[in-house]
Amino acid sequence: MKELRSGSGSQVVLVLAFVGLISAAAGLIWGLAPIALLLVTAAVVRLWWLPRHGINGFTGEPRDKYYELRGWTRQAVAFLNYSTVDNRRG
């Protein structure tokens, strides 16, 4: 199982505070609008934009095309994947 990043808990608190503040000031619909906007943006990227560039929006395959689109090299990704492995586990 993948571990959460250290800042992820504070990010959730910040988002909830942001939504609560907007909801209190402008109403529930306006409070939920930023979350809806993020969800719609993610859906457009995964369901329309990535397939238009020949990449599966859910698996990122073919990897070489995805890496090229992001400006990554296969060697850099392999290095990052290797360097983030936690070797302290038995």
C-alpha positions as YAML, in Angstrom:
chain: A
units: angstrom
residues:
- id: 1
  name: MET
  ca: [0.00, 0.00, 0.00]
- id: 2
  name: LYS
  ca: [1.29, 3.45, -0.87]
- id: 3
  name: GLU
  ca: [1.98, 5.75, 2.05]
- id: 4
  name: LEU
  ca: [0.53, 9.26, 2.24]
- id: 5
  name: ARG
  ca: [2.82, 12.23, 1.90]
- id: 6
  name: SER
  ca: [3.55, 14.13, 5.09]
- id: 7
  name: GLY
  ca: [1.64, 17.26, 4.02]
- id: 8
  name: SER
  ca: [-1.51, 15.50, 2.83]
- id: 9
  name: GLY
  ca: [-3.32, 15.84, 6.19]
- id: 10
  name: SER
  ca: [-2.75, 19.58, 6.32]
- id: 11
  name: GLN
  ca: [-3.86, 19.89, 2.70]
- id: 12
  name: VAL
  ca: [-7.19, 18.26, 3.52]
- id: 13
  name: VAL
  ca: [-7.67, 20.62, 6.46]
- id: 14
  name: LEU
  ca: [-6.87, 23.63, 4.26]
- id: 15
  name: VAL
  ca: [-9.34, 22.55, 1.56]
- id: 16
  name: LEU
  ca: [-12.08, 21.93, 4.13]
- id: 17
  name: ALA
  ca: [-11.42, 25.32, 5.75]
- id: 18
  name: PHE
  ca: [-11.51, 27.01, 2.33]
- id: 19
  name: VAL
  ca: [-14.81, 25.33, 1.40]
- id: 20
  name: GLY
  ca: [-16.28, 26.11, 4.83]
- id: 21
  name: LEU
  ca: [-15.28, 29.77, 4.60]
- id: 22
  name: ILE
  ca: [-16.76, 30.20, 1.13]
- id: 23
  name: SER
  ca: [-19.92, 28.31, 2.15]
- id: 24
  name: ALA
  ca: [-20.40, 30.53, 5.20]
- id: 25
  name: ALA
  ca: [-19.86, 33.70, 3.20]
- id: 26
  name: ALA
  ca: [-21.59, 32.93, -0.09]
- id: 27
  name: GLY
  ca: [-23.64, 29.75, 0.39]
- id: 28
  name: LEU
  ca: [-23.27, 26.03, -0.11]
- id: 29
  name: ILE
  ca: [-23.36, 26.09, -3.92]
- id: 30
  name: TRP
  ca: [-20.48, 28.56, -4.11]
- id: 31
  name: GLY
  ca: [-18.59, 26.57, -1.50]
- id: 32
  name: LEU
  ca: [-18.83, 23.38, -3.52]
- id: 33
  name: ALA
  ca: [-18.11, 25.10, -6.86]
- id: 34
  name: PRO
  ca: [-14.27, 24.96, -6.53]
- id: 35
  name: ILE
  ca: [-14.41, 21.22, -5.85]
- id: 36
  name: ALA
  ca: [-16.74, 20.70, -8.80]
- id: 37
  name: LEU
  ca: [-14.40, 22.76, -11.00]
- id: 38
  name: LEU
  ca: [-11.44, 20.56, -10.03]
- id: 39
  name: LEU
  ca: [-13.42, 17.38, -10.73]
- id: 40
  name: VAL
  ca: [-14.59, 18.64, -14.14]
- id: 41
  name: THR
  ca: [-11.03, 19.69, -15.03]
- id: 42
  name: ALA
  ca: [-9.66, 16.25, -14.10]
- id: 43
  name: ALA
  ca: [-12.40, 14.55, -16.13]
- id: 44
  name: VAL
  ca: [-11.67, 16.70, -19.21]
- id: 45
  name: VAL
  ca: [-7.95, 15.95, -19.02]
- id: 46
  name: ARG
  ca: [-8.42, 12.20, -18.50]
- id: 47
  name: LEU
  ca: [-11.34, 11.62, -20.87]
- id: 48
  name: TRP
  ca: [-10.59, 14.07, -23.70]
- id: 49
  name: TRP
  ca: [-7.17, 15.75, -23.68]
- id: 50
  name: LEU
  ca: [-4.90, 12.75, -22.95]
- id: 51
  name: PRO
  ca: [-6.67, 10.41, -25.42]
- id: 52
  name: ARG
  ca: [-6.41, 13.16, -28.04]
- id: 53
  name: HIS
  ca: [-2.63, 12.92, -27.60]
- id: 54
  name: GLY
  ca: [-2.68, 9.11, -27.87]
- id: 55
  name: ILE
  ca: [-2.38, 8.38, -24.14]
- id: 56
  name: ASN
  ca: [-4.75, 6.31, -22.03]
- id: 57
  name: GLY
  ca: [-6.10, 8.72, -19.41]
- id: 58
  name: PHE
  ca: [-6.28, 6.11, -16.67]
- id: 59
  name: THR
  ca: [-3.11, 4.03, -17.11]
- id: 60
  name: GLY
  ca: [-0.80, 6.60, -18.76]
- id: 61
  name: GLU
  ca: [0.09, 4.12, -21.49]
- id: 62
  name: PRO
  ca: [2.05, 4.12, -23.69]
- id: 63
  name: ARG
  ca: [4.55, 5.30, -21.05]
- id: 64
  name: ASP
  ca: [7.03, 6.73, -23.55]
- id: 65
  name: LYS
  ca: [4.40, 9.05, -25.03]
- id: 66
  name: TYR
  ca: [3.27, 10.10, -21.55]
- id: 67
  name: TYR
  ca: [6.83, 10.82, -20.45]
- id: 68
  name: GLU
  ca: [7.45, 12.81, -23.64]
- id: 69
  name: LEU
  ca: [4.31, 14.86, -23.04]
- id: 70
  name: ARG
  ca: [5.43, 15.63, -19.48]
- id: 71
  name: GLY
  ca: [9.01, 16.39, -20.60]
- id: 72
  name: TRP
  ca: [10.45, 13.47, -18.62]
- id: 73
  name: THR
  ca: [13.02, 10.89, -19.67]
- id: 74
  name: ARG
  ca: [12.79, 7.20, -18.90]
- id: 75
  name: GLN
  ca: [16.15, 7.34, -17.07]
- id: 76
  name: ALA
  ca: [14.99, 10.19, -14.78]
- id: 77
  name: VAL
  ca: [11.76, 8.36, -13.90]
- id: 78
  name: ALA
  ca: [13.67, 5.14, -13.19]
- id: 79
  name: PHE
  ca: [16.05, 7.06, -10.94]
- id: 80
  name: LEU
  ca: [13.21, 8.74, -9.05]
- id: 81
  name: ASN
  ca: [11.36, 5.45, -8.60]
- id: 82
  name: TYR
  ca: [14.50, 3.75, -7.31]
- id: 83
  name: SER
  ca: [15.50, 6.61, -5.00]
- id: 84
  name: THR
  ca: [12.10, 6.79, -3.30]
- id: 85
  name: VAL
  ca: [12.04, 3.12, -2.30]
- id: 86
  name: ASP
  ca: [12.11, 2.71, 1.46]
- id: 87
  name: ASN
  ca: [15.01, 0.33, 2.13]
- id: 88
  name: ARG
  ca: [14.49, 0.30, 5.91]
- id: 89
  name: ARG
  ca: [11.83, -2.38, 5.75]
- id: 90
  name: GLY
  ca: [12.99, -5.93, 6.43]
...
